[in-house]
Amino acid sequence: MVAFLRSLRLLSLIAWMGGIVFFGAIAAPAIFSPQVLEMTQGNTRIPGIIVGLCLTRLHWVGLGCGIVLALTTVLLYQRSHRNRLQMLAIVSLTALMLCLTMYIGFHIMPLMEHDRQLVGGDFTNLPLTNPERADFDRLHQVSTRLEQIVLLCALGVTLAMASEDLPQDRTV
């Protein structure tokens, strides 16, 4: 049972972190690459829609993975009665990750989408001083920083999990 819970917990962390890294390092840069912008004739409307859909799905995956991560951690530590401080660290970091993910997904992204819709979906030809573009850029920066904090918390969870010394459960 312990092996199953540890595997499930590790899989949830891998899926969440992997999604964040994949999106930030591969998907978003590819979607806004010169090749894609050339195909859309420099219009950012379609790439923006794709990024928004991907982020929405990434946040739902993160919420599901975070719940599994927290629950499996609590179940594992209930069985071991060891190092409650380590369990609290993992659960606290996971709770912070969940809160930030919900804040980005349910507060910041709708505001960004509202700004995007106000300008017809494309910021390409708008000056940086345009109020909607300035607000969108500010919100984008906030969401990017918060997502980086989520990733740093996930690294903290990884370090805490790597230093665990849980006894083997002999009841299968």
BELNORMO-V85525 format. One record per helix or strand of 3 or more residues. SS is the DSSP state (@ for helix, = for strand). FROM is the first residue (numbers start at 0). LEN is the number of residues. If there is no record, write none. Layout:
BEGIN
ss-><SS;SS>
from-><FROM;FROM>
len-><LEN;LEN>
END
This chain:
BEGIN
ss-><@;@;@;@;@>
from-><1;33;44;83;130>
len-><30;6;36;35;32>
END
